[in-house]
Amino acid sequence: MSGTTLFGRDEELAAVDALVDALPERGDALLVHGAPGVGRSALLDHAAARARARGFTVLRASGVQAESDLPFAGLHQLTRPVTDRIAHLPTPQAQALLGAFGMTEPPPGVSGPQLFVLSLATLGLLGAAAAEAPVLLVVDDAQWLDTPTLDVLAFVARRIGAEPVGLLGAVREDRTVWRDAPGVRQLHLKPLEPDAADALLTARSPGLAPGTRRLVAQMSAGNPLALTELPATLGADGAPRESALSPGLPLTARLERAFSARPADLPSDAHLALLVAATTDDGALTEVLAAASALTGTEVSARSLEPAIAAGLVRVDGFRIDFTHPLVRSAVLGEASLADRLAAHGALARTLQGQPDRQAWHRAAAGGRPDEAVARQLDQAALSARGRGAAAVALTALERATALSELPSHRVARLLGAAELHFELGQADRVAELLQQAQSLGLDVLERARVVLLREWLESESDTSTSRIHLLIATAEQAAEAGDPELALRLLRVAAWRCWWADPGRELRERVVTAAERLPVPELHPDLVCTLAGAAPLEASATVVDRLRRLEREGGYDVVTAATLGNAAIMVNAFDQVTGFARHAADGLRRQGRRGPLTKTLVLLALATVHTVDWETGLPAAAEAARLAEETAQPRWLTGARVAKAQFAALRGDLDTARIAIGEAEGQGLTVVDPSKLAYIQITRGLIGLAAGHFAEAFSCVRRVFDPADPSYHPFMQTMAITELAEAATGDDQRATAKAALRQLLTSAGTSEVQMIRVSLGFAQALLADDDDAEEHFRSAFDLDMSRTPFVRARLMLAYGTWLRRRRRVMEARTPLRIARESFAAMGVEPWRERAAQELRSAGEGSRSQGRPDRDLLTPQEVQIAQLAAQGLSNKEIGRQLHLSPRTIGTHLYRIFPKLGITSRNQLSEELGDEPGVD
């Protein structure tokens, strides 16, 4: 069958041959689209044979519709020959992969989708196999693979360019498996041209009468399989024996009818065995024979399948049974009655004792009415799937369980669980639909609270009215009275976030704080700390900072807690504490492969390290966050990553990059009304203006954060923005406006214990003071602890030196200006270094030239890799940390060495160590 369906496919054969032949040098991915019978499977068979002939490892899988709801069934089928290598993977990856295959329990303490770590594990497994021989993955009927397997394969396809791993898949032309897979090339198989079709028909059926030949050619429409198989439906007189050639019948249906005639002639035991094989989610021969025996009531052995093998319908080896073409499976299922199909599912369910997940799906398929016992088994299958990282499969199980629920209360619980999973998958429209269904059945207090929380997640960026905060507070109080303080606190934490995003007024914020503090939870509960930080970022800042320090000293918190505390710290501008918590959280979340919270945490880390000008941490964090935000469709954090990128670029003096990045952030941020986003954008534009020396433009942008009538108004970010406002205020009117803003801040935040706030206010007081009082304010500001705010300290030195020079105290001015110049140079803050150098020249002292450090030639990811290599880590160890293959790490180092002017990794430590750092 393969040879004939490849007739006239020279170009397509050349494409797959090129993929296979290039594997020793580079990886590639190709997805073949085409109608049934057009030659997709034959093309894959050809590639697999060519790869085997060259000594490559070939791993195959074929999608089965009945298997599409079983998480990672396709991945297990694909990687089964190399599962013995799993033990050599890093422990978290090995545990995740074995857990996904049901060979062990998922890692303790890890819940929720784990597709990222599973994808990494798969990539590592394939990389290990490819170290011995190039690997070709061959996947047929990909449209029927389970969603988690498709997600893993998409991940692999984007990253195999540096590995000798190829991916060749086939999918029906009317199906989509990956909406966004930039690393996958597409090949569309079209019907044969008339001349090629005529030549194939002549070769396969040379004796056809002219009229019959024209009918077959017309009905086949250039489909190679039809040209081969439809003539077999003709009788001795050349007339159709059945309706396969009926006019108006779709081609796929004609082919199915052509194939369906063969099973009809088989003995009953063979026919029923084929029905079970078409129904099962696994081609295991022992399972098929056992279920067929249960279905017939008599023993069905492998010998019973011999007529089906002789008819060319199936292939059987010692362990598996496979159909020779997907249309054979379709034909067998299509010809079976509903009762027979249900009976086949029932027989499989009885056979699969000890495999509860698979048994649950077949039990559900075997019944046609509500059954609470089956629904409960599907609940467990959903929990198992979610623990393995298969949120989409868990969702399907929950929705099927919902349909089988006998009691309305159980149906409501399953609807809400499904709604939560839909939200995790970003399917907001479906969430709203399920919530409406749940509400129509009647909800108790806690169920109503869950609905409110879900609706809040859905509408958090579309409705900024204070009525939502009132609703969240009232619902939290009801949840607490109903005995669920944790749910109540989650509701209040969301209310607090709303308070921070857009200030609703002190009275309402105090209600959130009061309600949270009444709950019977420990005072160091991370959600409580986060609630206080969001609802009272100025009033409760001392309490929040104190609790953050206590938690930091105690240690022992998990990564989710660390992420929550990092979020709390950034809302009170405790950037030094953000860095510690966020680093801990990012490391753990990255190891666990939890991309959603990792993205947010990396944004917090990048934004915090801008204030310490920590390029080594912040730039890679911003780059990684932007990539993950795009991959996981998180627009809020994509905006945050772009803001951080723009701020770092402004500090370095790369104004083109800064303006492009903030423009992208603004375009994203303006899609919703969110004062916190808009404030970040205006502060960043102010920083860019200062870097460019455009002080009026900078002042105009930052002033908006202080204007209650402006959408960018944000009272809690003003303590951060006041430094930019004070530095940009050069004219009398601007200084008067800035002084008024400073007076308000001194009233609201003047007693804050947060170091960054104290430093920012001291800086602004010095720069905005009248000449008679300025020196006193400068000295007071220098008395503050600025060890963790080096950029502000250097700017203060520059401002003080400038003030002294303009007061004609030139000799005194040189020392602070010299310190400022050297500090800016050490930090790599070029625009401010040049400004300090100009002021120093005006004070009569020359400046040494500043060449561009070699390190500036490296991308953020190359900086990260170089740092780890300088610490003595091997390529394999670096790859584990950054989720890249050792081969990819080697490629990066090959590019890094010439940029730094070195020839070996031994020189990395010296080269990077020469770069001035910041304590």
Secondary structure, 3 states (H helix, E strand, C coil): CHHHHCCCCHHHHHHHHHHHHHCCCCCEEEEEEECCCCCHHHHHHHHHHHHHHCCCEEEEEECCHHHCCCCCHHHHHHHHHHHHHHHHCCHHHHHHHHHHCCCCCCCCCCCCCCHHHHHHHHHHHHHHHHCCCCEEEEEECHHHCCHHHHHHHHHHHHHCCCCCEEEEEEEECCCCCCCCCCCCEEEECCCCCHHHHHHHHHHHCCCCCHHHHHHHHHHHCCCHHHHHHHHHHECCCCCECCHHHCCCCCHHHHHHHHHHHHHHCCCHHHHHHHHHHHHCCCCEHHHHHHHHHHHHCCCCCHHHHHHHHHCCCEEECCCEEEECCHHHHHHHHHHCCHHHHHHHHHHHHHHCCCCHHHHHHHHHHHCCCCCHHHHHHHHHHHHHHHHCCCHHHHHHHHHHHHHHCCCHHHHHHHHHHHHHHHHHCCCHHHHHHHHHHHHHCCCCHHHHHHHHHHHHHHHCCCCCCHHHHHHHHHHHHHHHHCCCHHHHHHHHHHHHHHHHHCCCCHHHHHHHHHHHHHCCCCCCCHHHHHHHHHHCCCCCHHHHHHHHHHHHHHCCCCHHHHHHHHHHHHHCCCHHHHHHHHHHHHHHHHHHCCHHHHHHHHHHHHHHHHHHCCHHHHHHHHHHHHHHHHHCCCHHHHHHHHHHHHHHHHHHCCHHHHHHHHHHHHHHHCCCCCHHHHHHHHHHHHHHHHHHCCHHHHHHHHHHHHCCCCCCCCCCCHHHHHHHHHHHCCCHHHHHHHHHHHHHHHHHHCCCCCHHHHHHHHHHHHHHCCHHHHHHHHHHHHCCCCCCCHHHHHHHHHHHHHHHHHCCCHHHHHHHHHHHHHHHHHHCCHHHHHHHHHHHHHCCCCCCCCCCCHHHHCCHHHHHHHHHHHCCCCHHHHHHHHCCCHHHHHHHHHHHHHHHCCCCHHHHHHHHHCCCCCC
